[in-house]
Amino acid sequence: MRYISTRGQAPALNFEDVLLAGLASDGGLYVPESLPRFTLEEIASWAGLPYHELAFRVMRPFVAGCIADADFRRILEETYGVFAHKAVAPLTQLGANEWVLELFQGPTLAFKDFALQLLGRLLDHVLTRRGERVVIMGATSGDTGSAAIEGCKACDNVDIFIMHPHNRVSEVQRRQMTTILGDNIHNIAIEGNFDDCQEMVKASFADQGFLKGTRLVAVNSINWARIMAQIVYYFHAALQLGAPHRSLAFSVPTGNFGDIFAGYLARNMGLPVNQLIVATNRNDILHRFMSGNRYDKDTLHPSLSPSMDIMVSSNFERLLFDLHGRNGAVVAALMDAFKATGRLSVEDDRWTEARRLFDSLAVDDETTCATIAGVHGETGYLLDPHTAIGVRAARECRRNPALPMVILGTAHPVKFPEAAEKAGIAAVPQLPAHLADLFQREERCSVLPNDLKAVQAFVSLHGNRGKPL
Ligand SMILES: *Cc1c(COP(=O)(O)O)cnc(C)c1O
């Protein structure tokens, strides 16, 4: 499989190079040159497969030529073996023909484990074979950091530096990062906000001299391997609910358009998906595009669902590419104009096509809490605020009540106790067994000023298993 850039100018790469690349050299994102397409008979024959084996069938075409079948199978078995639930991604029924797909049974209790547990192992495999070491730098407002550290902690060939805004992530989220100890794990609390952290990552990719030749790898959702891993659970959920003999709908809490883009790809690969719902919080740039053809940058609104607090959606460019007949020059022009003006609209026929593909809804904090309280009252089931947004959107946007509706459950409610409290729920949930002593564990973290040079000096001093590069 070869991968091409959404802006049409960068060289095509194979899977291994895409795994190690961040942005393409023309500023675009990598996408497969062509998607594999499965027949209904083939999909039907996968019913009942264990998660890791289904993952092998779905993802094999994407890694073909780079990862040998036997290695890939072993990696997938290990990856999904660390999840706490035997079904890996179990379904819980909420209402008539309505299910939550629980994607929070992994080590850090959020769906990002599905991709980052795999990414860490794939990196380890590829880097061992090449005899190479890399440095990862990432910025996090919470969930990505812990999932990335958990995914990479056992990689001998990786030093990972995760920056979070000092005193601006929840205590559970901070401890999930800082209590994972290892010579190759580096938590940095920046005296600034999340955007400052992200800017420093971007600037480091742009000017890598401080790394003295060591390669820098990205773990944010622009990394193709993350999208790829997320395609699998759409197939998994659908097969549990009678696909491909019947079609179904998904409602997806979305920020960077990564998770829902994976659902769009699953449909293009042959899964009968009748409806895909983009569910956002008040940071609703995607909903504004879907409902009014205005992809316009707004200010950031902090919400009760912080993992979806974004101003722009980095993976949206991948959809734009398809909407424009995969014409990289058109996408490059649109993105250049967006960079200059903060605004983007597409031609009417393209927008009509986007609306045919997706429905959308933006849900504010008040409605999020009302949904948490309502569902808890009806069923006793406690939703995290991100998943609650998905439930709300599912209920408002559903087109066909006769078809199963699956809401992606993106986080465990214990990670976001503030929302449960605001929803008036007294019994705050308990941490699962593997995290029960989280508040007693030793923490390791360095506080650094909001200063690029200081951060880069820190990385170059510790980037080789804690020793200088
Ligand atoms: C990251 C995250 C999201 C948003 O996912 P995208 O891929 O950015 O759309 C939603 N919910 C939770 C809990 C997350 O951690």
The ligand as a Gaussian input file, in Angstrom:
#p B3LYP/6-31G(d) Opt

LIG

0 1
 C       -9.724000      12.585000      21.765000
 C      -11.094000      12.418000      22.309000
 C      -12.242000      12.718000      21.538000
 C      -12.171000      13.316000      20.146000
 O      -11.589000      12.470000      19.210000
 P      -11.179000      13.011000      17.745000
 O      -10.445000      11.904000      17.113000
 O      -10.346000      14.223000      18.014000
 O      -12.416000      13.346000      17.052000
 C      -13.487000      12.461000      22.097000
 N      -13.612000      11.979000      23.345000
 C      -12.540000      11.686000      24.114000
 C      -12.755000      11.171000      25.490000
 C      -11.247000      11.881000      23.625000
 O      -10.187000      11.592000      24.403000

